[in-house]
Amino acid sequence: MNTATLTASVPMRQDAAIVGLVGLAHAASHFSHLLLPLMFPVFVNEFGLRYSELGLLMTVYFAISGLGQAGAGFLVDRKGARPVLFASMALLLLACLLAAAADGYALLVLVAATAGLANASFHPVDFTIMNQRVSPQRLGHAFSVHGLTGNLGWALAPVFFAAATRLSDWRGAYLCAAAMYGAILLLLLAHRDKLSTQSAQPKAGRQTAHDLAFMRLPVLWWCFGFFLLSTMTLAMVQSFAIPLLKALHGVPFETASMTLSAYSLCAAAGMLAGGFVTARTLHSDKVVASCMAAAAGCLLLCASAVLDATGTMAVLATTGFAIGIGGPSRDMMIKRATPAGATGRVYGMVYSGLDVGFAIAPVAFGMLMDRGLYSLTFFAAAMLMLLSALVALGVGRRIGPPAPG
């Protein structure tokens, strides 16, 4: 009996439990993206580091995460998703313990590498579990919840670290994060029966050249370019929004952290609204381009001297909403560009643009920060976002007009 047959009559409660567990793991993954950036101002004072050095930490994180995704996918197929998920959560716990003990740059690099290795497996794990264990008729809702939980993980991290640092200190905050990951791991272990998947055996006579033929399609590299450019802006916001708000407007650490959380919450709300937008239009590329252009306009306002501290924080949060609205249409745009029978390979290649963007941006923007070019940092992020809007239109031209109905 195949998986589709097994899941056809699964009760909604069981599907909801599986999606909830996978969503919690995804939120934990996104939370880890901010383990280091949120403490950049602390590391500057504590260890005398430059922002370009701190940006390099995120390059290490996302380079290892990006390179590890392909290997993690093979490992999930061979060994199943559940043991890989448990190992990844344990690595995130270890990364937090190492961060709490950090005494200089070398150990921070080790933290970045450990957390990046852990992060590499979450998308292969999550989508394998959902595709095998969630009823086909509920998969769309499962994917929607999966995206929302990622944004909620980003939103929680600044609030968590601001509160924990205020109650203790930055080392205590990392110990609290380690305890959180330990609790999540225990919860996943307690419900491990809902996370089991079937491992696949390699097929005989597999033709590698045929499997890689999709990489010759120009439209897919345009999609890759879109993810690369738009993610570089997101990486700037996550890595440097807090020091930027402090440098430009004297915003306290806790308040700036709340702004970063508001950005992520607005992005989550935008994704909800974007689902309705996607259902009512066939021109996903134009929706994406419009949203990215609106976000670029918001960032240009932040770069200008027109806004005060409150206005800058409000507009920065609004940027997240604009980007969030375009999220579902972005995924639809990629789906339209994907050849039949190549979904896994295409999504693996295209979405690796996120890791590349996250790896490049912190160092590039960190150099601007080191030179005190704070407004220019916002301006450069806006230009990258505007360029991503143009690339989205380029994708639309190459996939042709949408099919009606």
C-alpha positions as CSV (number, residue, x, y, z in Angstrom):
1,M,0.0,0.0,0.0
2,N,1.5,3.3,-1.0
3,T,1.8,6.5,1.1
4,A,-1.1,8.2,-0.6
5,T,-3.4,5.4,0.3
6,L,-2.2,5.3,3.9
7,T,-2.8,9.0,4.4
8,A,-6.1,9.3,2.5
9,S,-8.2,8.6,5.6
10,V,-5.8,10.0,8.3
11,P,-7.7,12.1,10.9
12,M,-7.2,15.8,10.9
13,R,-5.9,15.7,14.5
14,Q,-3.0,13.4,13.5
15,D,-2.1,15.6,10.5
16,A,-2.2,18.6,12.7
17,A,0.1,17.0,15.2
18,I,2.6,16.1,12.5
19,V,2.5,19.6,10.9
20,G,2.8,21.1,14.4
21,L,5.9,19.1,15.2
22,V,7.5,19.8,11.8
23,G,6.5,23.5,12.2
24,L,8.2,23.7,15.6
25,A,11.4,22.2,14.1
26,H,11.2,24.8,11.3
27,A,10.8,27.6,13.7
28,A,13.8,26.3,15.7
29,S,15.8,26.3,12.4
30,H,14.9,30.0,11.7
31,F,15.6,30.9,15.3
32,S,19.2,29.6,14.8
33,H,19.7,32.1,11.9
34,L,19.8,34.9,14.5
35,L,21.8,33.2,17.2
36,L,24.9,35.2,16.3
37,P,23.6,38.4,14.6
38,L,21.5,39.5,17.6
39,M,24.7,39.6,19.7
40,F,26.8,41.5,17.2
41,P,26.8,44.7,19.2
42,V,27.8,42.7,22.3
43,F,30.7,41.0,20.5
44,V,32.0,44.3,19.2
45,N,32.3,45.5,22.8
46,E,33.3,42.2,24.4
47,F,35.9,41.1,21.9
48,G,36.7,44.2,19.9
49,L,35.6,42.7,16.6
50,R,34.8,44.6,13.4
51,Y,31.4,44.2,11.7
52,S,33.1,42.6,8.6
53,E,34.5,39.9,10.9
54,L,31.1,39.4,12.4
55,G,29.6,39.2,9.0
56,L,32.0,36.5,8.1
57,L,30.5,34.4,10.9
58,M,27.3,34.4,9.0
59,T,29.1,33.6,5.7
60,V,30.5,30.5,7.5
61,Y,27.1,29.6,8.8
62,F,25.3,29.8,5.5
63,A,28.1,28.4,3.4
64,I,28.1,25.2,5.4
65,S,24.3,25.2,5.5
66,G,24.1,25.6,1.7
67,L,26.8,23.0,0.9
68,G,25.3,20.6,3.4
69,Q,21.7,20.7,2.0
70,A,22.5,18.3,-0.9
71,G,24.3,15.9,1.3
72,A,21.5,16.2,3.9
73,G,18.9,15.3,1.3
74,F,20.8,12.1,0.3
75,L,21.2,11.2,4.0
76,V,17.4,11.7,4.7
77,D,16.6,9.5,1.7
78,R,18.9,6.8,2.9
79,K,18.4,6.9,6.7
80,G,15.0,8.5,7.1
81,A,14.2,12.0,8.2
82,R,13.7,11.3,12.0
83,P,17.3,10.5,13.0
84,V,18.7,13.4,11.0
85,L,16.2,15.8,12.7
86,F,17.2,14.6,16.1
87,A,20.9,15.0,15.3
88,S,20.3,18.5,13.9
89,M,18.5,19.6,17.1
90,A,21.3,18.2,19.2
91,L,23.8,20.2,17.2
92,L,21.8,23.4,17.7
93,L,21.9,22.8,21.5
94,L,25.6,22.2,21.3
95,A,26.1,25.5,19.3
96,C,24.3,27.4,22.1
97,L,26.5,25.9,24.7
98,L,29.6,26.8,22.7
99,A,28.3,30.3,22.3
100,A,27.8,30.7,26.1
101,A,31.5,29.7,26.6
102,A,32.9,31.8,23.8
103,D,36.1,33.7,24.7
104,G,37.0,35.0,21.3
105,Y,36.6,34.9,17.6
106,A,37.8,31.3,17.0
107,L,35.1,29.8,19.2
108,L,32.5,32.0,17.5
109,V,33.5,30.6,14.1
110,L,33.0,27.1,15.6
111,V,29.5,28.2,16.8
112,A,28.7,29.4,13.3
113,A,29.9,26.2,11.7
114,T,28.1,23.9,14.1
115,A,24.8,25.8,13.8
116,G,25.2,26.0,10.0
117,L,25.7,22.2,9.8
118,A,22.5,21.7,11.9
119,N,20.5,24.1,9.7
120,A,21.4,22.3,6.5
121,S,19.0,19.4,7.1
122,F,15.8,21.1,8.1
123,H,14.2,21.6,4.6
124,P,15.0,18.1,3.4
125,V,13.7,16.7,6.7
126,D,10.6,18.8,6.9
127,F,9.4,18.3,3.4
128,T,10.1,14.5,3.5
129,I,8.1,14.1,6.7
130,M,5.2,16.2,5.3
131,N,5.1,14.5,1.9
132,Q,5.1,11.1,3.5
133,R,3.0,11.6,6.6
134,V,0.4,14.3,5.9
135,S,-2.8,13.6,3.9
136,P,-2.4,14.8,0.3
137,Q,-5.5,16.9,0.5
138,R,-4.0,18.8,3.4
139,L,-0.5,19.3,2.1
140,G,-1.2,22.8,0.9
141,H,-2.2,23.9,4.3
142,A,0.9,22.1,5.8
143,F,3.2,24.0,3.5
144,S,1.5,27.3,4.5
145,V,2.0,26.5,8.2
146,H,5.6,25.5,7.5
147,G,6.3,28.9,6.0
148,L,4.6,30.8,8.8
149,T,6.4,29.0,11.5
150,G,9.7,29.9,10.0
151,N,8.8,33.6,10.2
152,L,7.6,33.1,13.8
153,G,11.0,31.6,14.6
154,W,12.7,34.7,13.3
155,A,10.2,36.9,15.3
156,L,10.8,35.0,18.5
157,A,14.5,35.2,18.5
158,P,15.0,39.0,19.2
159,V,12.3,39.0,21.9
160,F,13.9,35.9,23.5
161,F,17.4,37.2,23.6
162,A,16.4,40.7,24.7
163,A,14.4,39.3,27.6
164,A,17.0,36.7,28.6
165,T,19.9,39.2,28.3
166,R,18.0,41.6,30.5
167,L,17.3,39.0,33.2
168,S,20.9,37.6,33.1
169,D,23.6,38.5,30.6
170,W,24.5,37.4,27.1
171,R,26.1,34.1,28.2
172,G,23.0,33.4,30.2
173,A,20.8,34.1,27.2
174,Y,22.7,31.4,25.2
175,L,22.2,28.9,28.1
176,C,18.5,29.7,28.0
177,A,18.5,29.0,24.2
178,A,20.3,25.7,24.8
179,A,17.6,24.8,27.3
180,M,14.9,25.7,24.8
181,Y,16.5,23.4,22.1
182,G,16.8,20.7,24.7
183,A,13.1,20.9,25.5
184,I,12.2,20.8,21.8
185,L,14.4,17.8,21.3
186,L,12.7,16.0,24.2
187,L,9.3,16.8,22.8
188,L,10.2,15.5,19.3
189,L,11.6,12.3,20.9
190,A,8.4,11.9,22.9
191,H,6.4,12.0,19.6
192,R,8.9,10.2,17.4
193,D,6.2,7.8,16.1
194,K,4.7,10.8,14.2
195,L,8.1,11.6,12.5
196,S,9.1,8.3,11.0
197,T,9.6,8.1,7.2
198,Q,10.5,5.4,4.8
199,S,14.0,5.4,3.4
200,A,14.6,5.0,-0.3
201,Q,16.9,2.6,-2.1
202,P,19.1,4.0,-4.9
203,K,17.7,3.1,-8.3
204,A,19.9,0.9,-10.6
205,G,20.9,2.4,-13.9
206,R,20.3,6.0,-12.9
207,Q,21.5,8.4,-15.6
208,T,23.3,11.3,-13.9
209,A,23.5,13.4,-17.1
210,H,19.7,13.1,-17.6
211,D,19.1,14.0,-14.0
212,L,21.2,17.2,-14.4
213,A,19.7,18.2,-17.7
214,F,17.3,20.7,-16.0
215,M,20.3,22.9,-15.1
216,R,20.6,23.9,-18.7
217,L,17.3,25.8,-18.5
218,P,18.0,29.6,-18.3
219,V,14.8,30.4,-16.5
220,L,15.9,28.4,-13.5
221,W,19.1,30.4,-13.1
222,W,16.9,33.5,-13.3
223,C,14.9,32.1,-10.4
224,F,18.2,31.4,-8.5
225,G,19.2,35.0,-9.1
226,F,16.0,36.2,-7.7
227,F,16.5,34.3,-4.5
228,L,20.1,35.4,-4.3
229,L,19.3,39.1,-4.6
230,S,16.2,39.2,-2.4
231,T,17.9,37.2,0.3
232,M,20.8,39.5,0.5
233,T,18.4,42.3,1.6
234,L,16.9,40.0,4.2
235,A,20.3,39.1,5.5
236,M,21.2,42.7,5.9
237,V,18.1,43.3,8.0
238,Q,18.7,40.3,10.2
239,S,22.4,41.0,10.7
240,F,22.5,44.8,11.0
241,A,19.1,46.2,11.7
242,I,19.8,46.5,15.4
243,P,23.2,48.3,15.1
244,L,21.8,50.4,12.3
245,L,18.9,51.7,14.4
246,K,21.3,52.4,17.2
247,A,23.8,54.2,15.0
248,L,21.3,56.3,13.1
249,H,18.8,57.1,15.8
250,G,20.2,56.0,19.1
251,V,17.5,53.2,19.5
252,P,18.2,51.0,22.6
253,F,19.1,47.3,22.0
254,E,15.8,46.0,23.4
255,T,13.7,48.4,21.3
256,A,15.7,47.6,18.2
257,S,15.2,43.9,18.9
258,M,11.5,44.4,19.1
259,T,11.6,46.1,15.7
260,L,13.3,43.1,14.2
261,S,10.6,40.9,15.7
262,A,7.9,43.2,14.3
263,Y,9.5,42.9,10.9
264,S,9.2,39.1,11.0
265,L,5.6,39.2,12.4
266,C,4.6,41.6,9.6
267,A,6.2,39.2,7.1
268,A,4.1,36.3,8.5
269,A,1.0,38.4,8.3
270,G,2.0,39.3,4.7
271,M,2.2,35.7,3.8
272,L,-1.3,35.1,5.0
273,A,-2.6,38.0,2.9
274,G,-0.4,36.8,0.0
275,G,-2.2,33.5,-0.1
276,F,-5.4,35.2,-1.0
277,V,-3.6,37.4,-3.5
278,T,-2.1,34.3,-5.2
279,A,-5.6,32.7,-5.4
280,R,-7.0,35.7,-7.3
281,T,-4.3,36.3,-9.9
282,L,-2.5,34.3,-12.5
283,H,0.4,36.8,-12.9
284,S,2.6,35.7,-10.0
285,D,5.7,37.3,-11.4
286,K,4.0,40.7,-11.5
287,V,2.8,40.3,-7.9
288,V,6.3,39.4,-6.8
289,A,7.9,42.3,-8.6
290,S,5.3,44.8,-7.2
291,C,5.9,43.6,-3.7
292,M,9.7,43.7,-4.0
293,A,9.5,47.2,-5.5
294,A,7.3,48.3,-2.6
295,A,9.9,46.9,-0.1
296,A,12.7,48.7,-1.9
297,G,10.7,52.0,-1.5
298,C,10.4,51.4,2.2
299,L,14.2,50.8,2.6
300,L,14.9,53.9,0.6
301,L,12.8,55.8,3.2
302,C,14.9,54.2,6.0
303,A,18.0,55.4,4.2
304,S,16.9,59.0,3.9
305,A,16.9,61.6,6.7
306,V,13.2,62.1,6.4
307,L,12.1,59.7,9.1
308,D,12.8,59.9,12.9
309,A,13.5,56.8,15.0
310,T,9.8,55.8,15.4
311,G,9.1,56.3,11.7
312,T,12.2,54.3,10.6
313,M,11.2,51.4,12.9
314,A,7.6,51.4,11.6
315,V,8.7,51.6,7.9
316,L,11.2,48.8,8.4
317,A,8.5,46.6,9.9
318,T,6.3,47.4,6.9
319,T,9.0,46.2,4.6
320,G,8.5,42.7,6.1
321,F,4.8,42.9,5.2
322,A,5.5,43.8,1.6
323,I,8.0,41.0,1.2
324,G,5.6,38.6,2.9
325,I,2.7,39.3,0.5
326,G,5.0,38.3,-2.3
327,G,6.0,35.0,-0.7
328,P,3.2,32.7,-1.9
329,S,3.3,34.2,-5.4
330,R,7.1,33.6,-5.4
331,D,6.6,29.9,-4.7
332,M,3.9,29.8,-7.5
333,M,6.3,31.5,-9.9
334,I,9.0,28.9,-9.2
335,K,6.4,26.1,-9.6
336,R,5.5,27.4,-13.0
337,A,9.2,27.4,-14.0
338,T,9.7,23.8,-12.9
339,P,9.8,21.0,-15.6
340,A,7.7,18.0,-14.9
341,G,9.4,15.3,-12.9
342,A,12.2,17.6,-11.6
343,T,10.6,19.2,-8.6
344,G,13.0,18.1,-6.0
345,R,16.1,18.9,-8.0
346,V,14.8,22.3,-9.1
347,Y,13.8,23.4,-5.7
348,G,17.1,22.2,-4.2
349,M,19.0,24.2,-6.8
350,V,16.8,27.3,-6.8
351,Y,16.4,27.6,-3.1
352,S,20.1,27.3,-2.5
353,G,20.2,30.9,-3.7
354,L,18.9,31.7,-0.2
355,D,22.0,30.2,1.4
356,V,24.3,31.9,-1.1
357,G,22.7,35.3,-0.4
358,F,22.9,34.8,3.3
359,A,26.6,33.9,3.0
360,I,27.6,36.9,0.8
361,A,25.6,39.7,2.3
362,P,26.9,39.9,5.9
363,V,30.5,40.4,4.8
364,A,29.6,42.9,2.1
365,F,27.3,45.0,4.3
366,G,29.6,44.5,7.2
367,M,32.3,46.4,5.3
368,L,29.9,49.4,4.8
369,M,29.1,49.2,8.5
370,D,32.8,49.3,9.5
371,R,33.2,52.5,7.5
372,G,30.2,54.2,9.2
373,L,28.2,54.2,6.0
374,Y,24.9,53.5,7.7
375,S,22.5,55.2,5.4
376,L,24.4,53.7,2.4
377,T,23.8,50.2,3.9
378,F,20.0,50.8,3.8
379,F,20.3,52.2,0.3
380,A,22.4,49.3,-1.1
381,A,19.8,46.8,0.4
382,A,17.0,48.8,-1.4
383,M,18.9,48.6,-4.7
384,L,19.3,44.9,-4.4
385,M,15.6,44.5,-3.7
386,L,14.7,46.6,-6.7
387,L,17.0,44.5,-8.9
388,S,15.2,41.4,-7.6
389,A,11.9,42.9,-8.8
390,L,13.3,43.3,-12.3
391,V,14.6,39.7,-12.2
392,A,11.1,38.5,-11.2
393,L,9.7,40.1,-14.3
394,G,12.5,38.4,-16.3
395,V,11.3,35.1,-14.9
396,G,7.8,35.8,-15.9
397,R,8.8,36.6,-19.5
398,R,10.7,33.3,-19.7
399,I,7.9,31.0,-18.4
400,G,5.3,32.6,-20.7
401,P,1.7,33.5,-20.1
402,P,0.0,31.6,-17.2
403,A,-2.6,29.0,-18.2
404,P,-6.2,30.2,-17.5
405,G,-8.3,28.4,-14.9
